[in-house]
Amino acid sequence: MYNLPYFKEPDGQKVIQFIKDHPFAFLCGADATGRPAASQVPVFIDEKEGKLFLSGHISRKSDHHKAFIDNPQVLAVFTGAHSYVSASWYENKQIASTWNYISVHARGKLTFLGEDALLSVLKRTTNHFENNPHSGANFEDIPTDYVQKMAKAIVAFEVEVEELDHVFKLSQNRDEKSYDTIIEKLGQQDAGAKEISEIMAKRKKDIFK
């Protein structure tokens, strides 16, 4: 991780909120031989008894399932919008161009859960992202035999978070005029750049006091 103090978010709740807003995580691990395995899966984060836990589900008998059986150590990476930042937008142009982004890394040990927990995870995932009680595609609308068949092919997991780290790399190390120019230039580009521009604009009052 690009771990520099001026790219840190001092409000821990904003880091947690970022995970909630960007739940489609890279779930990374390695098997007993060190061979890496990864999947992208929706993950929830919850606080229980003062500890943070991630939960979700993955396919059975896949490389990531087998890897986590051999080695429960896991890294979950949460990312959002990102964008190239040209040094031509700086007051001092004779330094490197860069990339702005936000990323949160959660490390811990993965534990596989039983059938009851799996059904709870499936219900929560479906209803949360469907987000419409009248859609006809909520968990309660899915035939029981289909759910039982599907449940045989997947397994629920939980990760007790042992380390939570992050980088909010948003040009905090630039002067105010350069910062404003970056906001303006990013706002003229694609959706990801515009999102970064909006985030930077909201954070400006906390950077230049």
C-alpha positions as CSV (number, residue, x, y, z in Angstrom):
1,M,0.0,0.0,0.0
2,Y,1.1,3.5,-0.8
3,N,1.4,4.3,2.9
4,L,2.2,8.0,3.5
5,P,0.8,10.0,6.5
6,Y,-0.6,12.9,4.4
7,F,-2.8,10.4,2.4
8,K,-4.6,9.1,5.5
9,E,-8.2,9.8,6.5
10,P,-8.3,10.9,10.2
11,D,-12.0,9.9,10.6
12,G,-12.2,6.1,11.0
13,Q,-15.9,6.1,10.4
14,K,-15.3,7.5,6.9
15,V,-13.1,4.6,6.2
16,I,-15.8,2.2,7.3
17,Q,-18.4,4.1,5.2
18,F,-16.1,3.7,2.2
19,I,-16.3,0.0,2.5
20,K,-20.0,0.1,2.9
21,D,-20.3,2.3,-0.2
22,H,-17.9,0.0,-2.3
23,P,-18.7,-3.5,-1.1
24,F,-17.5,-5.4,-4.2
25,A,-14.1,-6.5,-2.8
26,F,-11.0,-8.2,-4.2
27,L,-10.7,-11.2,-1.8
28,C,-7.1,-12.3,-2.0
29,G,-5.3,-15.3,-0.5
30,A,-2.7,-18.0,-1.2
31,D,-2.8,-21.8,-0.9
32,A,-0.4,-23.9,1.0
33,T,2.2,-23.7,-1.8
34,G,2.0,-19.9,-1.9
35,R,0.1,-19.8,-5.2
36,P,-2.2,-16.7,-5.1
37,A,-5.9,-16.9,-5.6
38,A,-8.5,-14.0,-5.7
39,S,-12.1,-13.4,-6.4
40,Q,-14.3,-10.3,-6.5
41,V,-17.3,-10.7,-4.3
42,P,-19.8,-8.5,-2.4
43,V,-18.8,-8.2,1.2
44,F,-20.5,-6.7,4.3
45,I,-18.7,-5.2,7.2
46,D,-20.2,-5.2,10.7
47,E,-19.1,-4.3,14.2
48,K,-19.6,-6.9,16.9
49,E,-18.3,-6.5,20.5
50,G,-15.9,-3.8,19.4
51,K,-14.4,-5.9,16.6
52,L,-14.9,-5.6,12.8
53,F,-16.1,-8.6,10.7
54,L,-16.4,-9.1,7.0
55,S,-18.9,-11.6,5.6
56,G,-20.0,-12.9,2.2
57,H,-19.9,-16.1,0.1
58,I,-17.8,-17.8,-2.5
59,S,-18.1,-20.8,-4.8
60,R,-17.2,-24.2,-3.4
61,K,-14.4,-26.3,-4.9
62,S,-12.9,-23.3,-6.6
63,D,-9.3,-22.2,-6.4
64,H,-10.1,-19.5,-3.8
65,H,-12.2,-22.0,-1.7
66,K,-9.4,-24.5,-1.7
67,A,-6.8,-21.8,-1.0
68,F,-8.6,-20.6,2.1
69,I,-9.0,-24.1,3.4
70,D,-5.2,-24.5,3.2
71,N,-4.4,-21.0,4.4
72,P,-7.0,-18.8,6.1
73,Q,-5.1,-15.6,5.8
74,V,-7.0,-13.1,3.7
75,L,-6.6,-9.6,2.3
76,A,-9.8,-7.9,1.2
77,V,-9.3,-4.8,-1.0
78,F,-12.0,-2.2,-1.5
79,T,-11.6,0.4,-4.2
80,G,-13.6,3.1,-5.8
81,A,-13.2,5.7,-8.6
82,H,-9.7,6.6,-9.7
83,S,-8.1,9.0,-12.2
84,Y,-4.8,10.1,-13.8
85,V,-3.6,13.5,-12.6
86,S,-1.3,15.3,-15.0
87,A,1.6,17.4,-13.6
88,S,0.7,20.0,-16.2
89,W,-2.1,21.0,-13.8
90,Y,0.4,21.9,-11.1
91,E,1.8,25.3,-10.4
92,N,5.2,23.5,-10.4
93,K,5.1,21.3,-13.5
94,Q,8.5,19.8,-13.1
95,I,7.5,16.9,-10.9
96,A,5.8,13.6,-11.6
97,S,2.3,13.1,-12.7
98,T,0.3,10.7,-10.5
99,W,-3.0,8.9,-10.0
100,N,-5.7,9.8,-7.5
101,Y,-7.7,7.0,-5.8
102,I,-9.1,5.6,-2.6
103,S,-8.4,2.1,-1.4
104,V,-9.0,0.2,1.9
105,H,-7.3,-3.0,2.9
106,A,-8.6,-5.4,5.5
107,R,-6.5,-8.3,6.7
108,G,-7.6,-11.2,8.9
109,K,-8.3,-14.9,9.1
110,L,-11.2,-16.4,7.1
111,T,-13.6,-18.9,8.7
112,F,-16.1,-20.9,6.7
113,L,-19.7,-20.9,8.1
114,G,-22.5,-23.5,8.2
115,E,-25.7,-23.8,6.2
116,D,-27.8,-21.5,8.5
117,A,-25.3,-18.7,8.2
118,L,-25.1,-19.2,4.4
119,L,-28.8,-18.8,4.1
120,S,-28.6,-15.6,6.2
121,V,-25.8,-14.3,4.0
122,L,-27.8,-15.1,0.8
123,K,-30.9,-13.4,2.1
124,R,-29.0,-10.3,3.3
125,T,-27.0,-10.0,0.0
126,T,-30.0,-10.4,-2.2
127,N,-32.4,-8.1,-0.4
128,H,-29.7,-5.4,0.3
129,F,-28.7,-5.1,-3.3
130,E,-32.1,-5.7,-4.8
131,N,-33.3,-2.8,-2.6
132,N,-36.9,-3.0,-3.7
133,P,-39.5,-5.0,-1.7
134,H,-41.8,-5.2,-4.7
135,S,-39.2,-6.3,-7.3
136,G,-40.2,-10.0,-7.3
137,A,-36.5,-10.9,-7.1
138,N,-36.0,-10.8,-3.3
139,F,-34.8,-13.8,-1.3
140,E,-38.4,-14.5,-0.2
141,D,-39.5,-14.7,-3.8
142,I,-36.9,-17.4,-4.8
143,P,-38.3,-21.0,-4.8
144,T,-37.0,-23.0,-1.9
145,D,-35.8,-25.9,-4.1
146,Y,-33.7,-23.4,-6.1
147,V,-32.1,-21.9,-3.0
148,Q,-31.3,-25.4,-1.7
149,K,-29.7,-26.3,-5.0
150,M,-27.7,-23.1,-5.2
151,A,-26.6,-23.4,-1.5
152,K,-24.8,-26.6,-2.3
153,A,-22.5,-24.8,-4.7
154,I,-21.4,-22.0,-2.4
155,V,-20.1,-21.4,1.1
156,A,-20.4,-18.5,3.5
157,F,-17.4,-17.0,5.2
158,E,-16.6,-14.5,8.0
159,V,-13.3,-12.6,8.5
160,E,-12.4,-11.1,11.8
161,V,-10.5,-8.0,10.7
162,E,-7.1,-7.9,12.4
163,E,-5.7,-4.9,10.4
164,L,-7.5,-2.2,8.6
165,D,-5.4,0.2,6.5
166,H,-6.2,2.7,3.8
167,V,-5.0,5.4,1.4
168,F,-7.1,8.4,0.4
169,K,-4.7,9.7,-2.3
170,L,-6.5,12.9,-3.4
171,S,-3.7,15.5,-4.0
172,Q,-3.6,16.6,-0.3
173,N,0.2,17.3,-0.9
174,R,-0.4,19.9,-3.5
175,D,-0.7,23.7,-3.0
176,E,-4.2,25.2,-3.0
177,K,-4.1,26.6,-6.5
178,S,-2.9,23.3,-8.0
179,Y,-5.6,21.5,-5.9
180,D,-8.3,23.7,-7.4
181,T,-7.0,23.2,-10.9
182,I,-7.0,19.4,-10.5
183,I,-10.6,19.6,-9.4
184,E,-11.5,21.7,-12.4
185,K,-9.6,19.4,-14.9
186,L,-10.9,16.2,-13.5
187,G,-14.5,17.6,-13.6
188,Q,-14.1,17.8,-17.4
189,Q,-13.3,14.2,-17.9
190,D,-15.0,10.7,-17.5
191,A,-17.3,9.6,-14.7
192,G,-14.5,8.2,-12.6
193,A,-12.5,11.5,-12.8
194,K,-15.6,13.5,-12.1
195,E,-16.3,11.5,-9.0
196,I,-12.8,12.1,-7.7
197,S,-13.2,15.8,-8.5
198,E,-16.4,15.9,-6.4
199,I,-14.7,14.1,-3.5
200,M,-11.8,16.5,-3.6
201,A,-14.1,19.5,-3.6
202,K,-16.0,18.2,-0.6
203,R,-12.7,17.6,1.3
204,K,-11.1,20.9,0.5
205,K,-12.3,22.8,3.6
206,D,-10.6,20.2,5.8
207,I,-7.3,20.5,3.9
208,F,-6.9,24.2,3.5
209,K,-8.1,25.8,6.7
